[in-house]
């Protein structure tokens, strides 16, 4: 019952059977941590706001 939830991407759960839960979690290889895509989007948004501010000052 725990393995399907881990396959779905669940990253936290409660169980009454901690020994079984620990065994299933330890049997799975940890997933690689993805590179966050938020940083480039944040920088693009800040750059866009800076350009708008610059255009308003020039006008």
mmCIF file of the N, C-alpha and C atoms, coordinates in Angstrom:
data_MODEL
# 
_entry.id   MODEL 
# 
loop_
_atom_site.group_PDB 
_atom_site.id 
_atom_site.type_symbol 
_atom_site.label_atom_id 
_atom_site.label_alt_id 
_atom_site.label_comp_id 
_atom_site.label_asym_id 
_atom_site.label_entity_id 
_atom_site.label_seq_id 
_atom_site.pdbx_PDB_ins_code 
_atom_site.Cartn_x 
_atom_site.Cartn_y 
_atom_site.Cartn_z 
_atom_site.occupancy 
_atom_site.B_iso_or_equiv 
_atom_site.pdbx_formal_charge 
_atom_site.auth_seq_id 
_atom_site.auth_comp_id 
_atom_site.auth_asym_id 
_atom_site.auth_atom_id 
_atom_site.pdbx_PDB_model_num 
ATOM 1   N N  . UNK A 1 1  ? 0.817  -1.205 0.000   1.00 0.00 ? 1  UNK A N  1 
ATOM 2   C CA . UNK A 1 1  ? 0.000  0.000  0.000   1.00 0.00 ? 1  UNK A CA 1 
ATOM 3   C C  . UNK A 1 1  ? 0.861  1.271  0.000   1.00 0.00 ? 1  UNK A C  1 
ATOM 4   N N  . UNK A 1 2  ? 2.061  1.196  0.521   1.00 0.00 ? 2  UNK A N  1 
ATOM 5   C CA . UNK A 1 2  ? 2.917  2.377  0.583   1.00 0.00 ? 2  UNK A CA 1 
ATOM 6   C C  . UNK A 1 2  ? 3.607  2.633  -0.757  1.00 0.00 ? 2  UNK A C  1 
ATOM 7   N N  . UNK A 1 3  ? 4.023  1.574  -1.449  1.00 0.00 ? 3  UNK A N  1 
ATOM 8   C CA . UNK A 1 3  ? 4.763  1.726  -2.702  1.00 0.00 ? 3  UNK A CA 1 
ATOM 9   C C  . UNK A 1 3  ? 3.980  2.511  -3.762  1.00 0.00 ? 3  UNK A C  1 
ATOM 10  N N  . UNK A 1 4  ? 2.695  2.235  -3.997  1.00 0.00 ? 4  UNK A N  1 
ATOM 11  C CA . UNK A 1 4  ? 1.969  3.038  -4.990  1.00 0.00 ? 4  UNK A CA 1 
ATOM 12  C C  . UNK A 1 4  ? 1.940  4.531  -4.649  1.00 0.00 ? 4  UNK A C  1 
ATOM 13  N N  . UNK A 1 5  ? 1.842  4.856  -3.377  1.00 0.00 ? 5  UNK A N  1 
ATOM 14  C CA . UNK A 1 5  ? 1.829  6.266  -2.983  1.00 0.00 ? 5  UNK A CA 1 
ATOM 15  C C  . UNK A 1 5  ? 3.179  6.919  -3.277  1.00 0.00 ? 5  UNK A C  1 
ATOM 16  N N  . UNK A 1 6  ? 4.259  6.196  -3.041  1.00 0.00 ? 6  UNK A N  1 
ATOM 17  C CA . UNK A 1 6  ? 5.585  6.734  -3.367  1.00 0.00 ? 6  UNK A CA 1 
ATOM 18  C C  . UNK A 1 6  ? 5.752  6.876  -4.870  1.00 0.00 ? 6  UNK A C  1 
ATOM 19  N N  . UNK A 1 7  ? 5.186  5.963  -5.637  1.00 0.00 ? 7  UNK A N  1 
ATOM 20  C CA . UNK A 1 7  ? 5.244  6.051  -7.100  1.00 0.00 ? 7  UNK A CA 1 
ATOM 21  C C  . UNK A 1 7  ? 4.485  7.270  -7.617  1.00 0.00 ? 7  UNK A C  1 
ATOM 22  N N  . UNK A 1 8  ? 3.438  7.676  -6.915  1.00 0.00 ? 8  UNK A N  1 
ATOM 23  C CA . UNK A 1 8  ? 2.661  8.850  -7.302  1.00 0.00 ? 8  UNK A CA 1 
ATOM 24  C C  . UNK A 1 8  ? 3.376  10.157 -6.974  1.00 0.00 ? 8  UNK A C  1 
ATOM 25  N N  . UNK A 1 9  ? 4.460  10.071 -6.197  1.00 0.00 ? 9  UNK A N  1 
ATOM 26  C CA . UNK A 1 9  ? 5.209  11.268 -5.848  1.00 0.00 ? 9  UNK A CA 1 
ATOM 27  C C  . UNK A 1 9  ? 4.940  11.783 -4.444  1.00 0.00 ? 9  UNK A C  1 
ATOM 28  N N  . UNK A 1 10 ? 4.224  11.028 -3.642  1.00 0.00 ? 10 UNK A N  1 
ATOM 29  C CA . UNK A 1 10 ? 3.956  11.436 -2.264  1.00 0.00 ? 10 UNK A CA 1 
ATOM 30  C C  . UNK A 1 10 ? 5.275  11.522 -1.507  1.00 0.00 ? 10 UNK A C  1 
ATOM 31  N N  . UNK A 1 11 ? 5.504  12.601 -0.825  1.00 0.00 ? 11 UNK A N  1 
ATOM 32  C CA . UNK A 1 11 ? 6.778  12.756 -0.126  1.00 0.00 ? 11 UNK A CA 1 
ATOM 33  C C  . UNK A 1 11 ? 6.626  12.791 1.393   1.00 0.00 ? 11 UNK A C  1 
ATOM 34  N N  . UNK A 1 12 ? 5.451  12.475 1.890   1.00 0.00 ? 12 UNK A N  1 
ATOM 35  C CA . UNK A 1 12 ? 5.261  12.401 3.333   1.00 0.00 ? 12 UNK A CA 1 
ATOM 36  C C  . UNK A 1 12 ? 3.978  11.657 3.647   1.00 0.00 ? 12 UNK A C  1 
ATOM 37  N N  . UNK A 1 13 ? 4.021  10.825 4.664   1.00 0.00 ? 13 UNK A N  1 
ATOM 38  C CA . UNK A 1 13 ? 2.825  10.087 5.048   1.00 0.00 ? 13 UNK A CA 1 
ATOM 39  C C  . UNK A 1 13 ? 2.968  9.619  6.498   1.00 0.00 ? 13 UNK A C  1 
ATOM 40  N N  . UNK A 1 14 ? 1.844  9.252  7.095   1.00 0.00 ? 14 UNK A N  1 
ATOM 41  C CA . UNK A 1 14 ? 1.802  8.702  8.450   1.00 0.00 ? 14 UNK A CA 1 
ATOM 42  C C  . UNK A 1 14 ? 1.382  7.242  8.350   1.00 0.00 ? 14 UNK A C  1 
ATOM 43  N N  . UNK A 1 15 ? 1.957  6.404  9.198   1.00 0.00 ? 15 UNK A N  1 
ATOM 44  C CA . UNK A 1 15 ? 1.585  4.999  9.214   1.00 0.00 ? 15 UNK A CA 1 
ATOM 45  C C  . UNK A 1 15 ? 1.678  4.447  10.632  1.00 0.00 ? 15 UNK A C  1 
ATOM 46  N N  . UNK A 1 16 ? 0.864  3.437  10.886  1.00 0.00 ? 16 UNK A N  1 
ATOM 47  C CA . UNK A 1 16 ? 0.953  2.716  12.159  1.00 0.00 ? 16 UNK A CA 1 
ATOM 48  C C  . UNK A 1 16 ? 2.028  1.640  12.106  1.00 0.00 ? 16 UNK A C  1 
ATOM 49  N N  . UNK A 1 17 ? 2.499  1.324  10.916  1.00 0.00 ? 17 UNK A N  1 
ATOM 50  C CA . UNK A 1 17 ? 3.489  0.265  10.712  1.00 0.00 ? 17 UNK A CA 1 
ATOM 51  C C  . UNK A 1 17 ? 4.812  0.886  10.284  1.00 0.00 ? 17 UNK A C  1 
ATOM 52  N N  . UNK A 1 18 ? 5.499  1.480  11.237  1.00 0.00 ? 18 UNK A N  1 
ATOM 53  C CA . UNK A 1 18 ? 6.718  2.229  10.907  1.00 0.00 ? 18 UNK A CA 1 
ATOM 54  C C  . UNK A 1 18 ? 7.827  1.338  10.372  1.00 0.00 ? 18 UNK A C  1 
ATOM 55  N N  . UNK A 1 19 ? 7.922  0.104  10.839  1.00 0.00 ? 19 UNK A N  1 
ATOM 56  C CA . UNK A 1 19 ? 8.968  -0.779 10.329  1.00 0.00 ? 19 UNK A CA 1 
ATOM 57  C C  . UNK A 1 19 ? 8.738  -1.110 8.858   1.00 0.00 ? 19 UNK A C  1 
ATOM 58  N N  . UNK A 1 20 ? 7.495  -1.352 8.475   1.00 0.00 ? 20 UNK A N  1 
ATOM 59  C CA . UNK A 1 20 ? 7.172  -1.605 7.071   1.00 0.00 ? 20 UNK A CA 1 
ATOM 60  C C  . UNK A 1 20 ? 7.393  -0.349 6.231   1.00 0.00 ? 20 UNK A C  1 
ATOM 61  N N  . UNK A 1 21 ? 6.955  0.785  6.727   1.00 0.00 ? 21 UNK A N  1 
ATOM 62  C CA . UNK A 1 21 ? 7.138  2.039  5.997   1.00 0.00 ? 21 UNK A CA 1 
ATOM 63  C C  . UNK A 1 21 ? 8.601  2.366  5.781   1.00 0.00 ? 21 UNK A C  1 
ATOM 64  N N  . UNK A 1 22 ? 9.410  2.189  6.803   1.00 0.00 ? 22 UNK A N  1 
ATOM 65  C CA . UNK A 1 22 ? 10.850 2.457  6.687   1.00 0.00 ? 22 UNK A CA 1 
ATOM 66  C C  . UNK A 1 22 ? 11.511 1.520  5.688   1.00 0.00 ? 22 UNK A C  1 
ATOM 67  N N  . UNK A 1 23 ? 11.090 0.241  5.682   1.00 0.00 ? 23 UNK A N  1 
ATOM 68  C CA . UNK A 1 23 ? 11.646 -0.742 4.749   1.00 0.00 ? 23 UNK A CA 1 
ATOM 69  C C  . UNK A 1 23 ? 11.328 -0.361 3.307   1.00 0.00 ? 23 UNK A C  1 
ATOM 70  N N  . UNK A 1 24 ? 10.096 0.050  3.047   1.00 0.00 ? 24 UNK A N  1 
ATOM 71  C CA . UNK A 1 24 ? 9.688  0.417  1.683   1.00 0.00 ? 24 UNK A CA 1 
ATOM 72  C C  . UNK A 1 24 ? 10.406 1.685  1.238   1.00 0.00 ? 24 UNK A C  1 
ATOM 73  N N  . UNK A 1 25 ? 10.493 2.664  2.108   1.00 0.00 ? 25 UNK A N  1 
ATOM 74  C CA . UNK A 1 25 ? 11.157 3.925  1.757   1.00 0.00 ? 25 UNK A CA 1 
ATOM 75  C C  . UNK A 1 25 ? 12.645 3.698  1.511   1.00 0.00 ? 25 UNK A C  1 
ATOM 76  N N  . UNK A 1 26 ? 13.283 2.875  2.339   1.00 0.00 ? 26 UNK A N  1 
ATOM 77  C CA . UNK A 1 26 ? 14.708 2.609  2.164   1.00 0.00 ? 26 UNK A CA 1 
ATOM 78  C C  . UNK A 1 26 ? 14.994 1.811  0.894   1.00 0.00 ? 26 UNK A C  1 
ATOM 79  N N  . UNK A 1 27 ? 14.031 0.999  0.441   1.00 0.00 ? 27 UNK A N  1 
ATOM 80  C CA . UNK A 1 27 ? 14.224 0.195  -0.762  1.00 0.00 ? 27 UNK A CA 1 
ATOM 81  C C  . UNK A 1 27 ? 14.187 1.041  -2.030  1.00 0.00 ? 27 UNK A C  1 
ATOM 82  N N  . UNK A 1 28 ? 13.598 2.227  -1.959  1.00 0.00 ? 28 UNK A N  1 
ATOM 83  C CA . UNK A 1 28 ? 13.514 3.112  -3.135  1.00 0.00 ? 28 UNK A CA 1 
ATOM 84  C C  . UNK A 1 28 ? 14.755 3.976  -3.221  1.00 0.00 ? 28 UNK A C  1 
ATOM 85  N N  . UNK A 1 29 ? 15.261 4.123  -4.441  1.00 0.00 ? 29 UNK A N  1 
ATOM 86  C CA . UNK A 1 29 ? 16.393 5.030  -4.661  1.00 0.00 ? 29 UNK A CA 1 
ATOM 87  C C  . UNK A 1 29 ? 15.875 6.464  -4.587  1.00 0.00 ? 29 UNK A C  1 
ATOM 88  N N  . UNK A 1 30 ? 16.613 7.358  -3.968  1.00 0.00 ? 30 UNK A N  1 
ATOM 89  C CA . UNK A 1 30 ? 16.140 8.748  -3.900  1.00 0.00 ? 30 UNK A CA 1 
ATOM 90  C C  . UNK A 1 30 ? 16.108 9.376  -5.295  1.00 0.00 ? 30 UNK A C  1 
ATOM 91  N N  . UNK A 1 31 ? 15.102 10.165 -5.530  1.00 0.00 ? 31 UNK A N  1 
ATOM 92  C CA . UNK A 1 31 ? 14.966 10.848 -6.810  1.00 0.00 ? 31 UNK A CA 1 
ATOM 93  C C  . UNK A 1 31 ? 15.957 12.006 -6.870  1.00 0.00 ? 31 UNK A C  1 
ATOM 94  N N  . UNK A 1 32 ? 16.528 12.262 -8.043  1.00 0.00 ? 32 UNK A N  1 
ATOM 95  C CA . UNK A 1 32 ? 17.433 13.405 -8.144  1.00 0.00 ? 32 UNK A CA 1 
ATOM 96  C C  . UNK A 1 32 ? 16.675 14.715 -7.941  1.00 0.00 ? 32 UNK A C  1 
ATOM 97  N N  . UNK A 1 33 ? 17.334 15.660 -7.346  1.00 0.00 ? 33 UNK A N  1 
ATOM 98  C CA . UNK A 1 33 ? 16.715 16.957 -7.085  1.00 0.00 ? 33 UNK A CA 1 
ATOM 99  C C  . UNK A 1 33 ? 16.760 17.770 -8.378  1.00 0.00 ? 33 UNK A C  1 
ATOM 100 N N  . UNK A 1 34 ? 15.605 18.201 -8.891  1.00 0.00 ? 34 UNK A N  1 
ATOM 101 C CA . UNK A 1 34 ? 15.607 18.951 -10.139 1.00 0.00 ? 34 UNK A CA 1 
ATOM 102 C C  . UNK A 1 34 ? 16.121 20.380 -9.955  1.00 0.00 ? 34 UNK A C  1 
ATOM 103 N N  . UNK A 1 35 ? 16.664 20.918 -11.006 1.00 0.00 ? 35 UNK A N  1 
ATOM 104 C CA . UNK A 1 35 ? 17.117 22.300 -10.990 1.00 0.00 ? 35 UNK A CA 1 
ATOM 105 C C  . UNK A 1 35 ? 15.888 23.203 -10.926 1.00 0.00 ? 35 UNK A C  1 
ATOM 106 N N  . UNK A 1 36 ? 15.827 24.107 -9.976  1.00 0.00 ? 36 UNK A N  1 
ATOM 107 C CA . UNK A 1 36 ? 14.631 24.954 -9.890  1.00 0.00 ? 36 UNK A CA 1 
ATOM 108 C C  . UNK A 1 36 ? 14.526 25.895 -11.077 1.00 0.00 ? 36 UNK A C  1 
ATOM 109 N N  . UNK A 1 37 ? 13.338 25.952 -11.640 1.00 0.00 ? 37 UNK A N  1 
ATOM 110 C CA . UNK A 1 37 ? 13.101 26.814 -12.788 1.00 0.00 ? 37 UNK A CA 1 
ATOM 111 C C  . UNK A 1 37 ? 12.631 28.189 -12.351 1.00 0.00 ? 37 UNK A C  1 
ATOM 112 N N  . UNK A 1 38 ? 12.420 28.380 -11.063 1.00 0.00 ? 38 UNK A N  1 
ATOM 113 C CA . UNK A 1 38 ? 11.890 29.649 -10.581 1.00 0.00 ? 38 UNK A CA 1 
ATOM 114 C C  . UNK A 1 38 ? 12.916 30.773 -10.678 1.00 0.00 ? 38 UNK A C  1 
ATOM 115 N N  . UNK A 1 39 ? 14.189 30.478 -10.513 1.00 0.00 ? 39 UNK A N  1 
ATOM 116 C CA . UNK A 1 39 ? 15.208 31.532 -10.511 1.00 0.00 ? 39 UNK A CA 1 
ATOM 117 C C  . UNK A 1 39 ? 15.276 32.277 -11.853 1.00 0.00 ? 39 UNK A C  1 
ATOM 118 N N  . UNK A 1 40 ? 15.367 31.594 -12.996 1.00 0.00 ? 40 UNK A N  1 
ATOM 119 C CA . UNK A 1 40 ? 15.389 32.338 -14.259 1.00 0.00 ? 40 UNK A CA 1 
ATOM 120 C C  . UNK A 1 40 ? 14.102 33.124 -14.503 1.00 0.00 ? 40 UNK A C  1 
ATOM 121 N N  . UNK A 1 41 ? 12.970 32.547 -14.121 1.00 0.00 ? 41 UNK A N  1 
ATOM 122 C CA . UNK A 1 41 ? 11.702 33.266 -14.295 1.00 0.00 ? 41 UNK A CA 1 
ATOM 123 C C  . UNK A 1 41 ? 11.652 34.512 -13.420 1.00 0.00 ? 41 UNK A C  1 
ATOM 124 N N  . UNK A 1 42 ? 12.143 34.403 -12.196 1.00 0.00 ? 42 UNK A N  1 
ATOM 125 C CA . UNK A 1 42 ? 12.174 35.543 -11.295 1.00 0.00 ? 42 UNK A CA 1 
ATOM 126 C C  . UNK A 1 42 ? 13.069 36.644 -11.855 1.00 0.00 ? 42 UNK A C  1 
ATOM 127 N N  . UNK A 1 43 ? 14.241 36.254 -12.340 1.00 0.00 ? 43 UNK A N  1 
ATOM 128 C CA . UNK A 1 43 ? 15.152 37.252 -12.906 1.00 0.00 ? 43 UNK A CA 1 
ATOM 129 C C  . UNK A 1 43 ? 14.561 37.913 -14.147 1.00 0.00 ? 43 UNK A C  1 
ATOM 130 N N  . UNK A 1 44 ? 13.891 37.146 -14.981 1.00 0.00 ? 44 UNK A N  1 
ATOM 131 C CA . UNK A 1 44 ? 13.254 37.722 -16.169 1.00 0.00 ? 44 UNK A CA 1 
ATOM 132 C C  . UNK A 1 44 ? 12.153 38.707 -15.767 1.00 0.00 ? 44 UNK A C  1 
ATOM 133 N N  . UNK A 1 45 ? 11.382 38.358 -14.747 1.00 0.00 ? 45 UNK A N  1 
ATOM 134 C CA . UNK A 1 45 ? 10.323 39.256 -14.286 1.00 0.00 ? 45 UNK A CA 1 
ATOM 135 C C  . UNK A 1 45 ? 10.873 40.548 -13.700 1.00 0.00 ? 45 UNK A C  1 
ATOM 136 N N  . UNK A 1 46 ? 11.930 40.443 -12.912 1.00 0.00 ? 46 UNK A N  1 
ATOM 137 C CA . UNK A 1 46 ? 12.544 41.637 -12.326 1.00 0.00 ? 46 UNK A CA 1 
ATOM 138 C C  . UNK A 1 46 ? 13.152 42.505 -13.428 1.00 0.00 ? 46 UNK A C  1 
ATOM 139 N N  . UNK A 1 47 ? 13.783 41.856 -14.430 1.00 0.00 ? 47 UNK A N  1 
ATOM 140 C CA . UNK A 1 47 ? 14.341 42.616 -15.557 1.00 0.00 ? 47 UNK A CA 1 
ATOM 141 C C  . UNK A 1 47 ? 13.260 43.339 -16.336 1.00 0.00 ? 47 UNK A C  1 
ATOM 142 N N  . UNK A 1 48 ? 12.125 42.672 -16.520 1.00 0.00 ? 48 UNK A N  1 
ATOM 143 C CA . UNK A 1 48 ? 11.008 43.307 -17.220 1.00 0.00 ? 48 UNK A CA 1 
ATOM 144 C C  . UNK A 1 48 ? 10.468 44.505 -16.463 1.00 0.00 ? 48 UNK A C  1 
ATOM 145 N N  . UNK A 1 49 ? 10.360 44.379 -15.156 1.00 0.00 ? 49 UNK A N  1 
ATOM 146 C CA . UNK A 1 49 ? 9.890  45.513 -14.354 1.00 0.00 ? 49 UNK A CA 1 
ATOM 147 C C  . UNK A 1 49 ? 10.883 46.671 -14.384 1.00 0.00 ? 49 UNK A C  1 
ATOM 148 N N  . UNK A 1 50 ? 12.168 46.350 -14.391 1.00 0.00 ? 50 UNK A N  1 
ATOM 149 C CA . UNK A 1 50 ? 13.186 47.401 -14.469 1.00 0.00 ? 50 UNK A CA 1 
ATOM 150 C C  . UNK A 1 50 ? 13.095 48.144 -15.799 1.00 0.00 ? 50 UNK A C  1 
ATOM 151 N N  . UNK A 1 51 ? 12.845 47.409 -16.882 1.00 0.00 ? 51 UNK A N  1 
ATOM 152 C CA . UNK A 1 51 ? 12.699 48.058 -18.195 1.00 0.00 ? 51 UNK A CA 1 
ATOM 153 C C  . UNK A 1 51 ? 11.469 48.964 -18.229 1.00 0.00 ? 51 UNK A C  1 
ATOM 154 N N  . UNK A 1 52 ? 10.363 48.503 -17.651 1.00 0.00 ? 52 UNK A N  1 
ATOM 155 C CA . UNK A 1 52 ? 9.163  49.339 -17.609 1.00 0.00 ? 52 UNK A CA 1 
ATOM 156 C C  . UNK A 1 52 ? 9.409  50.621 -16.818 1.00 0.00 ? 52 UNK A C  1 
ATOM 157 N N  . UNK A 1 53 ? 10.087 50.509 -15.716 1.00 0.00 ? 53 UNK A N  1 
ATOM 158 C CA . UNK A 1 53 ? 10.376 51.685 -14.891 1.00 0.00 ? 53 UNK A CA 1 
ATOM 159 C C  . UNK A 1 53 ? 11.273 52.666 -15.647 1.00 0.00 ? 53 UNK A C  1 
ATOM 160 N N  . UNK A 1 54 ? 12.235 52.120 -16.355 1.00 0.00 ? 54 UNK A N  1 
ATOM 161 C CA . UNK A 1 54 ? 13.163 52.964 -17.131 1.00 0.00 ? 54 UNK A CA 1 
ATOM 162 C C  . UNK A 1 54 ? 12.417 53.707 -18.246 1.00 0.00 ? 54 UNK A C  1 
ATOM 163 N N  . UNK A 1 55 ? 11.476 53.002 -18.902 1.00 0.00 ? 55 UNK A N  1 
ATOM 164 C CA . UNK A 1 55 ? 10.709 53.621 -19.984 1.00 0.00 ? 55 UNK A CA 1 
ATOM 165 C C  . UNK A 1 55 ? 9.806  54.739 -19.455 1.00 0.00 ? 55 UNK A C  1 
ATOM 166 N N  . UNK A 1 56 ? 9.243  54.528 -18.277 1.00 0.00 ? 56 UNK A N  1 
ATOM 167 C CA . UNK A 1 56 ? 8.356  55.553 -17.708 1.00 0.00 ? 56 UNK A CA 1 
ATOM 168 C C  . UNK A 1 56 ? 9.132  56.790 -17.288 1.00 0.00 ? 56 UNK A C  1 
ATOM 169 N N  . UNK A 1 57 ? 10.368 56.598 -16.793 1.00 0.00 ? 57 UNK A N  1 
ATOM 170 C CA . UNK A 1 57 ? 11.186 57.749 -16.416 1.00 0.00 ? 57 UNK A CA 1 
ATOM 171 C C  . UNK A 1 57 ? 11.593 58.552 -17.644 1.00 0.00 ? 57 UNK A C  1 
ATOM 172 N N  . UNK A 1 58 ? 11.857 57.854 -18.766 1.00 0.00 ? 58 UNK A N  1 
ATOM 173 C CA . UNK A 1 58 ? 12.292 58.534 -19.988 1.00 0.00 ? 58 UNK A CA 1 
ATOM 174 C C  . UNK A 1 58 ? 11.150 59.294 -20.628 1.00 0.00 ? 58 UNK A C  1 
ATOM 175 N N  . UNK A 1 59 ? 9.942  58.868 -20.417 1.00 0.00 ? 59 UNK A N  1 
ATOM 176 C CA . UNK A 1 59 ? 8.788  59.500 -21.079 1.00 0.00 ? 59 UNK A CA 1 
ATOM 177 C C  . UNK A 1 59 ? 8.350  60.756 -20.397 1.00 0.00 ? 59 UNK A C  1 
# 
